[in-house]
Amino acid sequence: MDKKLIQSDPSIMMGKPVVAGTRITVELILEKLAAGETVQQLLDEYPRLTSKGVFAAINFAAQVLRADVIYPIREDS
């Protein structure tokens, strides 16, 4: 993972991880992809975003989820 592509700064987007040089959060990228948007649609919507940035965000999320933390999943009735 290119750690330079994903940055976290308390003065930018309340410290949420963003693609370097943008205010585009990893969270936003993942939400849009999960909603069915394609990488190309993201690139068209956010001209400062690059495909490397999108894939760095996905890789960042995968690395974070490798931590030894249990994430309970609530089952709705």
SEGU-115704 format. One line per 10 residues: number of its first residue (from 1); for each residue x negated, y, z of N, C-alpha, C. Coordinates in nm, 3 decimals. Example, Ala and Ser with C-alpha at 12.3 -4.5 7.8 and 13.67 -1.06 7.14 Angstrom:
2
1) -1.319,-0.569,0.780,-1.230,-0.450,0.780,-1.320,-0.330,0.780 | -1.285,-0.225,0.708,-1.367,-0.106,0.714,-1.290,0.003,0.787
//
This chain:
77
1) -0.085,-0.118,0.000,0.000,0.000,0.000,-0.089,0.123,0.000 | -0.057,0.218,-0.083,-0.129,0.345,-0.085,-0.070,0.435,0.022 | -0.136,0.437,0.137,-0.083,0.513,0.251,-0.078,0.662,0.223 | -0.149,0.709,0.123,-0.146,0.850,0.090,-0.014,0.890,0.025 | 0.058,0.794,-0.032,0.184,0.825,-0.099,0.300,0.843,-0.002 | 0.291,0.783,0.115,0.396,0.798,0.215,0.335,0.870,0.335 | 0.398,0.980,0.373,0.346,1.060,0.483,0.458,1.093,0.581 | 0.416,1.121,0.704,0.510,1.163,0.807,0.449,1.282,0.879 | 0.525,1.391,0.880,0.480,1.516,0.943,0.598,1.573,1.019 | 0.582,1.599,1.149,0.694,1.649,1.227,0.757,1.777,1.171
11) 0.684,1.852,1.092,0.738,1.976,1.036,0.812,1.956,0.904 | 0.812,1.832,0.854,0.881,1.802,0.728,0.985,1.694,0.754 | 1.109,1.726,0.729,1.221,1.633,0.743,1.222,1.564,0.880 | 1.193,1.641,0.983,1.193,1.593,1.122,1.100,1.473,1.143 | 0.996,1.464,1.064,0.898,1.357,1.081,0.931,1.226,1.013 | 1.044,1.223,0.942,1.078,1.099,0.870,0.973,1.075,0.762 | 0.941,0.950,0.732,0.846,0.921,0.624,0.901,0.971,0.490 | 0.817,1.043,0.417,0.855,1.097,0.286,0.750,1.062,0.184 | 0.787,1.071,0.057,0.690,1.058,-0.050,0.606,1.185,-0.048 | 0.475,1.170,-0.045,0.383,1.283,-0.034,0.413,1.389,-0.138
21) 0.412,1.514,-0.094,0.435,1.626,-0.183,0.580,1.654,-0.213 | 0.670,1.579,-0.145,0.814,1.598,-0.166,0.882,1.601,-0.030 | 1.009,1.626,-0.032,1.092,1.613,0.088,1.188,1.495,0.068 | 1.148,1.401,-0.013,1.230,1.284,-0.044,1.191,1.174,0.054 | 1.287,1.137,0.140,1.258,1.039,0.244,1.264,0.895,0.192 | 1.189,0.810,0.260,1.195,0.666,0.230,1.338,0.619,0.250 | 1.401,0.667,0.355,1.540,0.631,0.385,1.633,0.661,0.266 | 1.620,0.780,0.208,1.705,0.818,0.095,1.683,0.725,-0.024 | 1.557,0.696,-0.053,1.526,0.608,-0.166,1.589,0.471,-0.144 | 1.573,0.416,-0.026,1.630,0.283,0.002,1.782,0.284,-0.005
31) 1.844,0.388,0.049,1.991,0.396,0.044,2.041,0.402,-0.099 | 1.975,0.481,-0.183,2.020,0.493,-0.321,1.999,0.363,-0.399 | 1.887,0.296,-0.376,1.865,0.168,-0.442,1.967,0.065,-0.394 | 1.996,0.064,-0.264,2.094,-0.030,-0.210,2.234,-0.004,-0.264 | 2.261,0.123,-0.299,2.391,0.159,-0.354,2.402,0.125,-0.503 | 2.292,0.077,-0.561,2.297,0.033,-0.700,2.228,0.124,-0.800 | 2.172,0.235,-0.753,2.099,0.322,-0.847,1.971,0.252,-0.891 | 1.931,0.280,-1.012,1.807,0.223,-1.064,1.691,0.317,-1.034 | 1.571,0.264,-1.049,1.453,0.349,-1.031,1.457,0.463,-1.131 | 1.497,0.435,-1.254,1.503,0.540,-1.355,1.603,0.649,-1.318
41) 1.716,0.611,-1.262,1.813,0.710,-1.217,1.754,0.799,-1.108 | 1.679,0.739,-1.016,1.613,0.818,-0.911,1.513,0.916,-0.972 | 1.436,0.867,-1.068,1.336,0.953,-1.132,1.402,1.068,-1.208 | 1.515,1.041,-1.269,1.588,1.146,-1.341,1.647,1.248,-1.244 | 1.695,1.200,-1.130,1.759,1.287,-1.031,1.658,1.371,-0.953 | 1.540,1.316,-0.931,1.436,1.385,-0.853,1.308,1.394,-0.937 | 1.293,1.500,-1.015,1.181,1.512,-1.108,1.042,1.503,-1.044 | 1.029,1.538,-0.915,0.898,1.531,-0.850,0.865,1.389,-0.803 | 0.962,1.301,-0.807,0.941,1.162,-0.765,0.880,1.083,-0.880 | 0.789,0.992,-0.846,0.727,0.904,-0.946,0.764,0.760,-0.916
51) 0.747,0.675,-1.013,0.775,0.533,-0.988,0.680,0.478,-0.882 | 0.556,0.526,-0.879,0.463,0.484,-0.774,0.517,0.523,-0.636 | 0.577,0.641,-0.627,0.636,0.685,-0.502,0.751,0.597,-0.458 | 0.835,0.558,-0.553,0.949,0.470,-0.522,0.898,0.337,-0.469 | 0.802,0.278,-0.538,0.753,0.147,-0.496,0.671,0.156,-0.367 | 0.606,0.268,-0.344,0.537,0.289,-0.216,0.638,0.296,-0.102 | 0.753,0.357,-0.126,0.858,0.365,-0.025,0.911,0.225,0.009 | 0.934,0.144,-0.092,0.982,0.007,-0.071,0.876,-0.073,0.006 | 0.751,-0.059,-0.034,0.643,-0.130,0.034,0.628,-0.083,0.178 | 0.643,0.045,0.202,0.637,0.100,0.337,0.745,0.036,0.424
61) 0.866,0.029,0.373,0.978,-0.031,0.448,0.949,-0.178,0.478 | 0.893,-0.250,0.384,0.859,-0.391,0.406,0.754,-0.404,0.516 | 0.655,-0.316,0.515,0.551,-0.320,0.618,0.610,-0.290,0.756 | 0.698,-0.193,0.763,0.759,-0.157,0.891,0.841,-0.274,0.946 | 0.912,-0.344,0.860,0.995,-0.455,0.905,0.915,-0.578,0.946 | 0.785,-0.579,0.914,0.700,-0.690,0.957,0.664,-0.680,1.105 | 0.690,-0.567,1.166,0.659,-0.549,1.308,0.737,-0.651,1.391 | 0.683,-0.684,1.506,0.747,-0.782,1.594,0.860,-0.718,1.673 | 0.965,-0.682,1.602,1.082,-0.620,1.663,1.204,-0.698,1.617 | 1.297,-0.718,1.708,1.421,-0.787,1.672,1.525,-0.681,1.638
71) 1.587,-0.695,1.522,1.691,-0.605,1.477,1.823,-0.679,1.480 | 1.903,-0.661,1.587,2.031,-0.733,1.594,2.124,-0.686,1.483 | 2.190,-0.780,1.423,2.288,-0.751,1.319,2.426,-0.774,1.377 | 2.504,-0.668,1.379,2.637,-0.677,1.436,2.732,-0.742,1.337 | 2.805,-0.839,1.386,2.905,-0.905,1.302,3.039,-0.837,1.328 | 3.097,-0.779,1.224,3.228,-0.716,1.238,3.337,-0.821,1.234 | 3.434,-0.805,1.319,3.545,-0.902,1.324,3.647,-0.873,1.219
//
